[in-house]
Amino acid sequence: HPGVAPEIAAYARLLAIASTALLVLDADPLGTAGVWGLGTIGNLVAQLLQSAGYCVVGIDPVPQRRQLAEACGIALTLDPTAADFECGDIGGAGEVLQLGSL
């Protein structure tokens, strides 16, 4: 599109892919969403879900990905390879939604 900087346009497709999670998700937006995998798409999904009102838990074994998600506003991130990791850690107020390896 004319007038859109290439460095911004490059992310448009990634954001479109991430937004698909919101379109296909059939859950209470006041619930808890667990996003497994915090790479580029997973991080965007986590941010979109949080913006939509979900309590988001980011799950990734890579420390840098968890740190980036936290820097992007995802308050709770977990390491699935940690000895004390349990899916029960994600529960609480709402339903846990496993969105796959995003």
C-alpha positions in Angstrom: 0.0 0.0 0.0 1.4 3.4 -0.9 2.5 5.4 2.1 3.1 2.4 4.4 6.7 2.0 5.5 8.1 -1.4 4.4 9.2 -2.2 8.0 5.6 -1.8 9.1 4.1 -3.5 6.1 6.2 -6.6 6.8 4.3 -7.2 10.0 0.8 -6.8 8.5 0.7 -10.5 7.4 2.0 -11.7 10.7 -0.7 -9.7 12.5 -3.4 -11.1 10.2 -2.2 -14.6 11.1 -2.2 -13.9 14.8 -5.7 -12.3 14.6 -7.1 -15.5 13.3 -6.9 -16.9 16.9 -9.4 -14.3 18.0 -11.7 -15.1 15.0 -11.8 -18.9 15.6 -11.7 -18.8 19.4 -15.0 -19.8 21.1 -14.4 -18.9 24.7 -15.2 -16.4 27.4 -13.0 -13.3 26.9 -12.9 -13.0 30.7 -11.2 -16.3 30.9 -7.6 -17.4 31.0 -5.8 -18.1 27.7 -2.6 -20.1 27.7 -0.5 -19.4 24.6 2.0 -22.2 24.0 4.9 -20.8 22.1 6.0 -17.1 22.3 7.7 -16.7 19.0 6.7 -13.8 16.7 3.2 -15.2 16.1 2.6 -16.4 19.6 3.7 -13.1 21.1 1.3 -11.3 18.8 -1.5 -13.7 19.7 -0.9 -13.2 23.4 -1.0 -9.4 23.0 -4.2 -9.5 21.0 -5.9 -11.8 23.5 -4.9 -9.6 26.3 -6.2 -6.6 24.5 -9.5 -8.5 24.0 -9.8 -9.0 27.8 -8.3 -12.4 28.4 -6.0 -13.1 31.3 -3.0 -14.4 29.2 -0.4 -16.9 30.3 2.6 -17.2 27.9 4.3 -20.6 27.9 7.7 -21.1 26.2 10.9 -22.9 27.1 13.1 -20.1 25.6 13.9 -17.5 28.2 14.4 -14.7 25.7 10.9 -15.3 24.3 9.4 -15.1 27.8 11.3 -12.0 28.6 10.1 -10.3 25.3 6.5 -11.3 26.0 6.8 -9.8 29.5 8.3 -6.6 28.0 5.3 -6.5 25.7 2.9 -6.6 28.7 2.3 -10.3 29.2 2.5 -10.4 33.0 2.7 -14.2 33.5 5.0 -16.4 31.5 6.0 -20.0 32.4 8.7 -22.3 31.4 7.2 -25.7 30.5 10.6 -27.4 31.1 10.8 -26.2 34.7 10.7 -29.0 37.2 7.8 -27.4 39.0 5.7 -26.7 35.9 2.2 -28.0 35.9 -0.7 -27.1 33.7 -2.6 -26.5 36.9 -0.4 -23.4 37.3 -2.4 -21.8 34.5 -5.8 -22.3 36.0 -7.6 -20.0 38.4 -10.3 -17.6 37.5 -11.0 -18.9 34.0 -10.7 -21.6 31.5 -7.3 -22.5 30.1 -7.2 -22.4 26.3 -4.4 -24.2 24.7 -3.9 -22.5 21.3 -1.3 -24.9 20.1 2.2 -24.0 19.0 1.7 -20.5 17.9 
